[in-house]
Structure formats: C-alpha cells, structure tokens
Amino acid sequence: MEPGEKRDFVSQERVQRLAKQERLNGDGGPAYGYDRDHTVAQVREQFDSLDRVRVAGRVMLIRRHGRIVFATLKDQ
C-alpha cells in the first residue's frame, strides 16, 4: 500500500465512523455507553466485601496464563 493510499483509507474510515456516530446519536441515545456501578479504586478498597461489580475503562494489558486471564484496566 502506497503512503497516499493509506492516508486515503484512514480519511475514508474516519468519515464512515463519524457518519455512524451521527446516525446513532440521532436515534435518541449516545453512540456508546456503559453504566458502571464502581470505579477501579472503589473495587480495590472494597474487594473483600464485593460480590459483583460493573466497571468501565480501557484495557491496557492482557496476560494469559493457561485458562486464567489477567487484564490491566485504566479508568478516569
């Protein structure tokens, strides 16, 4: 792929994604969203007393160890 082609591809992709976001916003709601009930800091503080939590953030790192998976999550 030539440098100019890559730039064109990125521009076209951006236009398509912005159009999709506008379409979703026009339907009366946000284009994306997730209702969390705890922050990562709250989960760390209350870990022993929590049964289930909903957190949101960006996965920064994934470590796989056999059938167990650990992830580093960053929020706010």
Secondary structure as UniProt FT lines:
FT   HELIX           3..26
FT   TURN            27..28
FT   HELIX           40..45
FT   HELIX           47..49
FT   STRAND          58..65
FT   TURN            66..67
FT   STRAND          68..74
//
